[in-house]
Amino acid sequence: MDLTHVTRYIAERDTREPVCAYLYDLDDLRLRTTRLRAALPEQCALYYAVKANSDAPVLRTLLGVADGFEVASFGEIERVRSVNAEVPIAFGGPGKTDAELEGALRLGVGLIHVESALQLSRLDAVARRQGRCADVLLRANPAYGLPGATLQMGGSATQFGIDEALLPDVLTLSRTMPNVRVVGLHVHAGSNSLDADTHLALIGRHIALAKRLRDLHGLTLEWLNVGGGIGIDYQNPERHFDWDRFCHGLAALLRETAPTTRIVFECGRFISAGCGCYVAEVIDLKRNHDKWFAVLRGGTHHFRLPVSWQHSHPFQVLPNDQWDYPFPRPVVERLPVTLCGELCTPKDVLAREVPVERLRVGDRIAFTMAGAYGWHISHHDFLSHPHPERVFI
């Protein structure tokens, strides 16, 4: 996101209250998604993972740019359908109720990712009551994981998917169910993959697993959803996942191994992180036990990602020369500062002991790459502080 949008917003607002806002650049989101989609091989589809940022302006921006939406609840299905009645939807998540399955079929969800034998049986019963046949991808928990992933969903004991060793039994079970049609496999092994070659090798393993299930156990392989998991390096923002290199290698891999299967990516963070910025004003600056702390109007109740992932989030200081008080203005120069929120907990930290050239009370902190898993995963009403303004540009 271009920070000139942020400085323009600050200049145009009422300055009587400290700045606290999210800004989202929808043009940037559209252009980035268009570029990502164009680089993929023709047989691939790019779905947007709604959990990353489910705001209606974001979803509307991605209509016709992304190929569809991946959702993880009936609430997310409703959000997508509120902006478009026909766009393709894939429904994932380990805990789907009968009501959610009923709603998914009623609202035209095209693919349901089934995560257990019981979930498959329940879906068959729900579809039978509606007189429908549901298209299903079986979600595998493979015997392998994603090296270096921040979050591991596969290759270990987790609540996600069907153990690879049990997939043949679930395929056999599916053939007794007239109201479900297994049309492929879903594999999401982990999150925040940063290396293109490592991720390409992972896709190769997904393809090999799917083909083995096809050849040995009769899996219909129209679709292979390879999940998302492509990451953002918050510690080193200049380091980017090499998408062009990945797509070039993917094209060669698919020509050799899966020339007819539809390959789906369901990316969230990789699509929308860069379009958002969280801005909070410094309202106090203090030294405790020889360490400096800046207290912000805001915090992890607005932007939980840094404390969730235990990193110092990248930021820029936006100077503000206005100071209306008759007493001296607190300032720290060329020293490490911890950026804290306004909550009554020592865990309310957005960046820890990061060197700053100069920071004053009244300056604004712009946390970049805040467009995904920011506001939407945060505990908004803890302590009943005001919500940030949320601006879509």
Secondary structure, DSSP 8 states (H G I E B T S, - for coil): --THHHHHHHHHS-TTS--EEEEE-HHHHHHHHHHHHHHS-TTEEEEEEGGG---HHHHHHHTTTSSEEEESSHHHHHHHHHH-SSS-EEE--S---HHHHHHHHHTT--EEEE-SHHHHHHHHHHHHHHT--EEEEEEEE-S---TT-SEE-SSSS-SSSEEGGGHHHHHHHHTT-TTEEEEEEEE--EE-B--HHHHHHHHHHHHHHHHHHHHHH----SEEE----B---SSSTT----HHHHHHHHHHHHHHH-SSSEEEEEESHHHHGGGEEEEEEEEEEEEETTEEEEEES--TTT--HHHHHT----EEEE-------SS---EEEEEEEEEE-SSSSTT-EEEEEEEEEEEETT-EEEE-S-SSSSGGGS-TTGGG----EEEE-
